[in-house]
Amino acid sequence: MQELLTAITYPIVWLICSYVLKIESGLAKLLISLTAAILVYVLIGIKSTTQGEKDKKEE
């Protein structure tokens, strides 16, 4: 699930950069898209880790 959301985030952010923000530079779009995808991956990882710790405390 985590990898799927990361893979979906990349093209969505790329399209937002192209059409909404009108960024012309391919390098800028690449960096922004990759940063957003990595951020989603890390945030989901942190959320699942804290959820796992919370479940262990309840047991």
N, C-alpha and C positions, 0 to 999 in steps of 0.2 A: 504494500500500500504506500509506503514511504517513497519508494523509488518511482512509483507510478505518478504520484502527485508532483514529484520533482521533474519528471519528464514532461508533464503537462504544463507546469509553470514556465518552463523555458520558452516554448513558442508563444505562449500567451503574452508574456512580458515583451518578447521581441516584436510582436504585432502592436502592442501598446506603444512601444518606443517609435515604431515606424509611422503609424497612422494617427495616434492621439498626440504624442509629443513632438512628432515631425523631426526626429533625429536622423540626420543624413549619414553620419559616420557609422560604418559597419563595426569598427572596433568598439565604439562607445556602446552600441546596441549589444554586442557580444558580451562586454564586461558587465553591463547592467543586467542582462538576462541570466548570465552565469551566477552572478552574485545573488540574484533573487532565488534562483533554483537551489543554490547551496544553503541559503538562509532558510528556505522551506524545509529542506532535508534536516538541518540542524534543529530547528524548532520542533519538528515532529519527533525527532530523537529525544530531545529533552522532555517533551510531554510524555512520551511513552516510558521513559526512565522514571520520572516522578510518579507516574501512575502505578508502575510496578512496585516502587518503594511504599506507596500508600497502601497497596493491596497486602504487602508483607506485614505492615504494621497492624492491619486489621485482623490478621490471623493470629 
